[in-house]
Amino acid sequence: MPRKIIHALLITLLMTGVVSAQMPKPGVTLKGDKPSRTKEQKEYDKAIDREYQSKLKEIPEQNKPDPWGNIRSTAPAAAKNKRQ
C-alpha cells in the first residue's frame, strides 16, 4: 500500500515537471526581441533578393551526370519470357 502511494506521488511530481516546462516563463519572450524592420530596410532586402535571383538566372544549366554511365555499356535487353 505505501509503495503504491509513493509511486503515485512520484508520477504526479514527474507530470508536474513536464507541465511546468511547457508553460511560458515570465519575462522570457521570443517574439519581442527584435524591433520591426523599417520601410527602407524592407526595400533594401527586396533589392538584394531581386539581385540574387537575377544572378541565379545567369548561372548556366548543368548537365546531370549518369552515375551508372561507366557501368552500363549497352541498353538493357528486353525480357524474353514475359508472363501474362
N, C-alpha and C positions, 0 to 999 in steps of 0.2 A: 504494500500500500504506500509507504513513504517513497518507495522507488518510483511509482507512477506519478506522484506529486512532484518529485524532483524533476522527472523528465518533462512533465507538463510545464513547469516553471522555466526550465531550460529552453524549451521550444518557444514559449512566449517571449522570453528575452531575446532569442535569436530573431524572431519575427519583428520585434520592436526595432531592432537594429537595422533591419532591411528597410522598414518603412521610414525610419528617420533618415536613411541615406537618400531616399527619393524626394524628400521634402527640400525646398529651396532654403538655403541659409540666408539669414538676414544680412543685408549689406553686400551680398555677392550677386551681381547681375552680369549676364553675358551680353545683353543687347545694348546697354547704355554705355559701354566702354569707349566706343569711338563716336566722335561727333559726325553728323551727316555731312556729306560732301557738298561743296558749293557748286553753283551752276558752271563756273569756269572749270573746275576740276572735272566735272562730268563731261563737258565738251572736250577737254584735253584727253580724257580716257577714250572717248569716241573717236577722236582723231588718231590716236595711237592704234586703236583697234582697226580702223579703216586702212591705215598704213600697213599694218601686219597682214591683213587679208590680201592686200594688193601684192605684197611681197610673196605670199604663199602661191598666188596665181602665176608668178613669174618662174617658179621652180619647174623644170621640165619633168614630164611624166616618166617615171622609172619603169623599166621592163621588169616584170616579176620573174625571178629565176625559177626554173623547174628543178626541185630537189632530186627528182629521180631521173633527170636527163642523162646522166652518165651511166646509169644502170640499165635503163630501157634502150635497147638499140633498135628494136622493131616494134611495130604496133602489135598489140595482143591478138593472138589467133582467136577465131570465132569458135565457140563451143561446138564440138562435133555431136555430142549426144544431148539433145535438149529434151527434157521430159515435159510432157503436156498433161 
